[in-house]
Amino acid sequence: MTDIVHTPVLIEETLNLLGPGEQTPNSGSNPVLMIDATTGEGGHSFEFLSRFKNIKIIAIDADSGILEIAKERLSCFAERVHFYSGWSHDFFADYPSQFKRPDIILIDLGVSFYHYKKSGKGFTFEKDEYLDMRIDVSTGFTAADLLARLGERELADLIYNNAQERYSRRIASLIVNDRQKSTITTTSALANLVYRAVPASYRHGHIHPATRTFQALRIAVNGELVKLQSLLEAALRVLKPGGRLGVISFHSLEDKIVKDFFRTMNKNCICPENAPICKCTGHRSVNLLTKKGITASKEEIERNPPSRSARLRVAEKILDGDDNE
């Protein structure tokens, strides 16, 4: 089997909150359908399939290469797994009629270690690679494309808005200046540029000074924040009443989107706070099962350091008159 390089986070917490049990309607001997919306190397799916014998999974990923690894890893579960290559928000938006509505949906928003270690797409400055950063290489623009064509203000806004990089304007200014001499197409070139752009005191912090710039470009290239809202809306719409939606986020920007979405769906009224009279047709769509979100234990962080930034939020969809079975 292909070597697995990614360790999934919050496994026990995810299994306990989303796994079939008394909380899952008709879970007894009937098959429970779970959708792993961001399968990666199949770590979470493997644990669910191993632990719960009545689960069937639809495994989705936009990276066809990593999905092949998941297929190999999950091959022992045979007919219990169906694979879909593509973006999960597209899958939910046009949900296949041959599938029943899912009982469980898991969305892990983290980027797999596979992309950093084996994809060769320029996700990390630890290797000298071409600045691609696309999860799905069949479409869209690369990180190198963005660096070549965006204006200074657009670059600065992108780096700040997607990663809260305090020196975004200095970095953008140097990018625009340097690209007049030569194109910026490799991870080492970009990392060195950022290192030069920031103050000396910033170069020796607890993270590499280029970390946030790389994050910002990756988010932009793959439309991660743009797609997240529509992904959440479509997933909840497809989810079976009584089913559960779990989302694992890894930075404050995406966690805020998830938190705000769940809180909005938990409200009986969604009119503006200053509205004198309720005019909306809003109704509470979910129960919140994780009020503050769940973080990794000290033991897990020691075993798997990337888990330190992970946060799991889970909501249960409410059966109501607007849901169609």
Helices and strands as residue ranges (DSSP letters): H 11-18, E 32-36, H 43-51, E 55-61, H 64-73, G 75-80, E 81-85, H 88-93, E 104-108, H 113-117, H 143-149, H 152-163, H 168-178, H 187-197, G 200-202, H 211-222, H 224-238, E 244-249, H 252-265, E 286-288, E 294-295, H 298-303, G 305-309, E 311-317
